[in-house]
Amino acid sequence: MQKKFTKYLSLCMSAAFVVIVCIIFALQTAVAHSNQKTAALDKIKSMKVTLMENDSEIRKIIQDFGEEALVKAKALSYMISKDPQILYSTDTMQDMADLLNVDEVHITDENGVLLWGNIPEYYGVDFRDGAQTQAFLPILTNPSFQLAQEPQPNQATGKMFQYIGVSRLDAPGIVQVGVEPEKLNTALANNTIEKALSNIEYGTSGYVFAIDNNTGLMAAGTNGEQMTYQQYGISDDIVARTNDTGNTFGMNKILNQKVYMVTEKYEDYIIGLAMPAKELYSSRTNQVITIMLICLIVFIILIFVINFFIQNYIVTGIQQIIEKLQKITSGNLDVEVDIHTNQEFHDLSININQMVASIKQNIQQAELLMQKQEGVVKQVKQAAISFSDTTAQTFQTSQAIAQDTVTQTQYVNSLLSDMENLLSKSKESEDISNIVAQNSAAMIEGMKQTSKDMEQMMNSIHSILQTAEKIKNIINEIDSIAQSTNMLSLNASIEAARAGQAGRGFAVVATQIGALAGESTTASKSTNNLITATLNAINDGEEFARKANEEFMQVIEDTTKSQKAISQLTDIFKQQADMVQNATDGINRISNLIQNTVNIVEQSKTTSQRLSEQSEMLKNIVS
C-alpha cells in the first residue's frame, strides 16, 4: 500500500509541478509583455517629444530661410531704387545675384511682365500666364504684400526652385529672387525624422522605426536603405489598425526576427519600437528555471517526509490491527486490540473490541432463543394440520365454482354470437334503407328539375303564341294595305281611260299595281290561314303541357311521400340496430364479468392448491 501511495503521490506532484511551471511561464510571459508595453509607450512618448522638438526646429529653419530670402529681395529692391540703371546690365544683375547669394533675380514692370534680371531667356514672361507666378500679382496692387513660396517646379524649365517676391520701391513692379532648394535641403538634412530617431536607444538589441503614411516607405530604422513597410516585415493590418485606433502592440515578425512590437500614429508617420524575443524573454527563462529547481527540491523533500510518517504512523498500526483481526476471525473472541500509534487507530481499537463483545452477547442470546422456539414449533405443527384440512375443503369448493362458471360462459358466448348476427342483419337493413332513401331523394330532385324545364317550355310556348298573334295582326294590316292599293290602282285606271292616249302608259302601270295588290291580298290570306292554324296548334300544345306538368307535380308529391316513408323506415331500422348494439354491449359486459369471475375462481383455486401444498410442507417441517 505504501508503494502505491508513493507512486500516486509522485504522479500527482509531477502533474502539479508541470502545471505550476506552465502557470509561471504564462505569468512571466504576460508580465514581460506588460512591462515591455509600458516601457515602449513611455519611450514612444519621449520619441514624440523629440519629434515635436525636431518639427519645431525644422519650421524655424524654414522660417529663417524664408525671412533671409525676403531680406535679400528687399535689399535688391532698395539697390534698384537707388540706381535704376543697373536693371539694364545683365552682368550687373548677375553680380547682384552673387552678392546676395541667390541663383536668380527677376524684375517686372507695372503690368507684371518680366523685363529685367540675370537670365535674359526669361525676358518677356508674363506673370499672369503661370500658376506659380500668379501668386505674386497681388504685389502690383498692394506694395506691402510679400511672399516666400514653398519649393516647387519652375514653370519655364520644370526645375525645382523656391521664389521670394516683394514690391519695387522706385516704381510699380515685382522684385523676385529664386534659390535652389538644395541649399534649404542641406540645412534640413540634419533634422530629418531618421536623424531624430537614430540616437534613441531601446534596450540592448531593440530598435526604433518609422513609416511615412503618405508614401508607404520606411522613414527610419533602415540605416538609410529605401524600402516599403511590407519589405520591412510590417503587415498592412498593423498599419491599418494603427491608423484606426492610434496604436497597436503584440508579437510580430520583422526582418525574419520575432519581436514584441509597439506602434503609434504621429501626424503623417507611424513610429514604432521592436524588442527581439530573445532579449524580451531573457529574465523569464532564468526565473522559470529557478522556480522549477525550487519546486523540484520541495517535492522530493515532501515525498520523503510523507513516506516516513506513513510508515511509522499508518502502515505499522494497520499491520498490528490485521494480526489481531485474523485471530478474532479464527474464533478466538478473547483477543483484545490495543494500538496507540495515533488517535484514529486507538479509536478503531476501541470500536473493534466493542464489536467483539457485542458478538459474544448475541451468541448467548441466540442460545436462549433456540430453547424458546422448541415449544413454538410444536404449536405451529398442530396449527398446520388444522390449516391443511381447511385448505383442502376450500380447494374442492373452488373447483365446483369454476365448473359452474365455465358453463355460464359457454351460454353467454352462444347468446352473444346470436346477438351479433342480429346486429349485422339490422345494419344491412339500415344500409339498404339509406341507399333507397338516397336514390328517392335524387329522383325527386331530377323530377323537380324536369318540372322547372316544363315550366320554362310553357313560358316559351306562351311567348311564341304572343309573337304569332303579333304576326297575324301585321298580316291583317298588310291585307288592308293591299286592298287599299287595289282600289287606288282601279281609280288610276279609270283616270287613265279618261285621259285617252296620254294616259295609256299610266293605265298599264295602274293595271300592274292592281295585279300586285291582288297577289299581296292572296298571299296575306294564305299566311293568315297558316298562322291561325299554328296558333291553334300552339294552344293545344300549351294545354297538353300544362296537363302534363300538373300530372308530373302529382308524381313528385307521391314520390316525396314515399321518400319520407322510407326515411321513417330507415330511422326505425337504425333504432333497432342501436337497441341490438346496446343489448350486445350489455351481454359483452356480462361476459367480461363472468370471465373475471372465472379468473378469480381460477386464482382462488390456484391459491387453495398452493396453501394445501404449503400446509403439507409445514406439516412435514414441524414433524
Salt bridges, closest charged atoms under 4 A:
ASP64 OD2 - LYS60 NZ 3.03
GLU68 OE2 - LYS72 NZ 3.51
GLU104 OE1 - HIS106 NE2 2.81
ASP126 OD1 - ARG128 NH1 3.91
ASP170 OD2 - ARG168 NH2 2.69
GLU180 OE2 - LYS159 NZ 3.35
ASP237 OD2 - ARG241 NE 2.90
GLU264 OE2 - LYS48 NZ 2.26
ASP334 OD1 - LYS360 NZ 3.39
ASP338 OD1 - HIS340 NE2 2.21
GLU495 OE2 - ARG498 NH1 3.44
GLU542 OE2 - HIS462 ND1 3.80
GLU543 OE2 - ARG546 NH2 2.10
GLU550 OE2 - ARG546 NH1 2.87
GLU557 OE2 - LYS561 NZ 3.98
GLU616 OE2 - LYS619 NZ 3.85
